[in-house]
């Protein structure tokens, strides 16, 4: 091979390598670019989804489990176990029992009896409405936290998509350039083969970069509702006693009776959202105070919050059924 051909080969190789280096530099700048958007940084480090409502109570302040209560026949004859349990959670079992007994007397001629009946019904409606508002408040916090997580996940996916777009365009340009050079511009077969090899290596490298195109971000959550559900704490600073009892209650006298909390955890594990068997499973990440998340982990966390919110909202259906059964008395 003549010196002139060697020089040409070196020049073509340098140009291709310079192109690959320039593309890698651009990608590196995008990858290392700091998150400067103030709103996004605020979402990463603090949450506005709650007004710092911390519930402080001990186990004795939780409702007595339904299966430990000696229920009157008036209650068991008029209500099913589900509505009785939600009534117990709200703390109105005794009021309902008194209301049924007054209704049974049928003393409509006495003003005092009618006033007592009206007062009891107003108390029942007030406590049911208050419980509904409290459930809505907790559900809205879960929904807000889910939206916060999804917002960061979408932002992170956008950054990954931007970088992947550069990789794709770079691979297309590199492939086209290599095809042009080897297809007719370069007459020497040896140089043409060398350029083709370098171009192929460059395209393969960009393909690998696309394959491992992962970006992570520090995401913090001091107030972590998932942690309370996962750890089965006796009491919760996030959930009020009524909601925490509803999520945690199960009847040991009924075979295979599971609490809503246990059903939520089963969904997380059965759907692969939590894989305790994996050595690198980030359990501390999901149930701790935060850390470095990928977009996939953030989407997974958002789904877990969505499932928790749905389970809490189901309590409203039981409240509605309870209210309807009281109306029929």
N, C-alpha and C positions, 0 to 999 in steps of 0.2 A: 504494500500500500504506500502510495506516494505521500510525501509530507503535506502536500496541498489537500489531499483527501482526508488525512488525519485532522488537519486544522478545521475543515468543514464539519467533520463529525463532532469535534469538540464544541464548535460554535452552536450547532443544532442542539446538542445535549445541554449546553449551558442555558440556552433560551428556554427549553422545556423545564429544566430544573428551576430557573428563575420564576417561571410562571407558577409552578407548583409551590415554590417558597412564598411568593407574593400572595397566593390564595390562602396558604396556611396562616400567614401573618394576619390577613383580614379576619379569618375565622377565629384566630386566637384573641384578637382585639374584641370581637363580638362576645366571645365566650367569657372573657375576663371583665367585661364591662360591668361596672358597678350599677346597682339598682338605685337610680337617682330620683325616680318618681316619688315624691313625698307621700302621696296617698298610698302607694304600694308599700313603702317602708313602714308606714303606720299600721297597715293591715298585718304585716309580718310580725311585728313586735307587741302589738296590743289590740285588744278586742273591745268594741263598743256594744257588744251584744247583751251585756247585762249592766245593771246599775249597782254593781258590787253588793247584791243581795246575798248575804251569807246567813244560812239558816243554822241556828245553834239549838240543838235539842239532844237529849239522850234517848236510849232505847226505851226507857219507861214511858216516854211521851208519845211513842208510836201507838197506833190503835192496837188493841188486843187482837191477836189472830182470830179470825171468824170461827174456826173449828174449836176454839177454847171457850166460846161464849155459849151459854145456855139460852138458846133462842126460844121464844114463846111460839105456840102453835099459830097465833095470829100472824106472826111474821112468816113462818115457813109455809103456811097455807096460801098466802097471798103473793109471795115473792120467790123467785128462783135464787140459786146460790150466787149467780153473778151479780144480780142487783143488790142482794143482801151484802155482798162483799164490798161493793162500791159505797153502799150506805154506811157500812162500818168504817170505811176509809174516811168518809166525809164527817162521820161522828153523829149520825142522825138516827141510829137504830132505835134508841129509846124514844125519841120524838115520834117516830113512825108508829111504834107500839102504842103509845098514848093516843095518837090520832085515830088508830083503828078502834081502840076501845071506846073512845068518845063517839065515833060513828056508829058503833054497834048499839049504844044506848038509844040512839034515835030520838033524843029529847030535843025536838025543834021548837017546843013551846017556850022553853026557858031562855031568856035573853042571855043569862050567864053562860049557859051551855053553848049557845051559838057563838058567843064572843070567844070562849075558850077554843072552840073548834077553828074559828077564823084565825085566832092568834097562832095556834099550832101550825096551821097551813102556811101562814105568812113566814113563820120561822123556818119551816121546811124549804119553801121556795127561796128564801134569802140565802140559806146555807148551800143549797144546790147551785144557785147562781154565783155565789162567791167561789165555790169550788170550781165551777166552769171557768171563771175569770183567771183563777190561779193556774189551772191547767193550760189555758191559752197563753199565759205569761211564760210558763216554762217551755211550751212548744215553740213559741216565737223565738226564745233564746236559742233553742236547738236549730231552728230554721236559719236564724241569723248567722250562727257559727258555721253552719253548712255552706251558706252563701259566701262567707268570708274565706273559707278554705277553697271553694271552687274558684273564686276570683283569683287567688294566688296560683292555683293549678293552671287556670287558663292563661294567665300571664306567663308562667314558666313554659307552657306548651308553645305559646307564641314565639318565645325566644328560641326554643328548640327548632320550631318550624322555619324561622328566619335563617338559622345556621344551616339547616338541612337544604334549604333552597339554594344557598351559596354552594354547598357541596355538589348538588345536582347540576347546577349551571356550570360549575367548574369542570365536572366530569364530561359534560356535553362539549364544552369548548375544547377541552384537552383531547377528547376523542376525535372531534372534527379536525383539529389542528394536526394531530398525528396522521389522520387519513389523508389529508391534503399533502402533507410533506412526503409521506411514503407512497402516495398514489401517482405522483408524477413530477413533483417539484424536485425531489432528490433522485437523481439518475443512478447514483452509485448504490449497488445492492447492499454492500456492507454497511454503509451509513444509514440507508433506509431501514435495514433490520435493527440497527442500534436505536434509532429514533422510535421505531415501533415498540421495542422492548421497554424503553424509558416511558413512553406514553402509556403502555399497558400497566406498568408498575404504578404510574401516577393515578390512573383510573381506579386500579385496585385499592390503592391507598385511600382515595376519596370514598370509595365504597365502604371500606372498613370504618372510616370516620363517621359515615352516615349510620352504620350499624351500631356504633357505640356513642351515638349522639345523645348523651344523657346530661341533663343539667339539674343541679340541686340548689336549694335555698334554705337559709335558716328561718324556721317558722316556730313561733313560740305560743304556748297555751298554758299559762299558769292555772287557769280555771278549766279543768278537764273533766267533763261529765262522763266520758268513756272510762276514765280511771275508776270512778265510783262503781260503775256497772261491772267492770271486769274484776275488781278486787272484792266485791261483795262486802262493802263496809256496813257496819251496824247502823250508822246514821250518815247522812250526807249534808254537806254545807251548800250543795247546789240544788238538790231536790227537797221540797217541803215534806213534812211527815206524811201527809196524805198521799202524795205521788210516790214517795219512796216505799211506803207500805204496799201500794197497789202494784208496783213493779216487783217487789220482793216476795209477795205472798204466794205460798203454795200449801196445799193441804196434805200433810203426811199420812193422813188416814185413807187417802185415795191413791191407789197404785199409779205410778208414773205421772203423778200430777206435778207439773213444772210451773215455776213462776215465770212471769214475763221476762224478768232479767235473765233467767236461764235460757229461755227461748231465743232471746236476742243474741246471746253468746253462741248458741248452737248455730244460728244463721251465719254469724261471722266465721265460724270454723268450717261449717259445711260448704259454704260458698267460696272458701279459699281466701277470705279476707284476712284471716288469722291462721298462720301455719306454725303452731307451736313446735312441731317436729324439726323445722328447719334450723340449722345452726346459726345462720345469719339473720334470723327473723328479728326485726326491730321492735320487740315488745316494749322496751323502755321508751321508744320513740312515740308510739301511739298512746301509751298510758302514762307517760311522764309529763315533763313540763315543756317539751319541745326539742327540736334539734334540726338536723339537715334532712330535708325531704326532697324526693324526686317528684315530678308531676304525677306519676302513677300512684305513689304513696299518698299524695294529697287527695287525689280523686277517691282513693280507697277510704281515706279518713272521712271525706265528705259523705260517702255512701253509708258509712257506719253511723254518722250523725242522723242521716235521713231515716234509717231504720229505727233508731232510738226515738226520734220525733214521732214517727208513725205509731209506735207502741204506746207512747204517752197520750197521743190524740185519741186512741181507742177508748180511753177512759171516758171521754165525752159521750160515746155511744152508750156505755153502761149507764151514765147519768141520765141520758135521754130516756132509756128504757125504764129506769127507776121512776122518773117523773111521770111517765105514762101510766105505770102501774099504780102510782099513788092516785092519779086522776080517776082510775077505775074503781077505787075503793067505795 
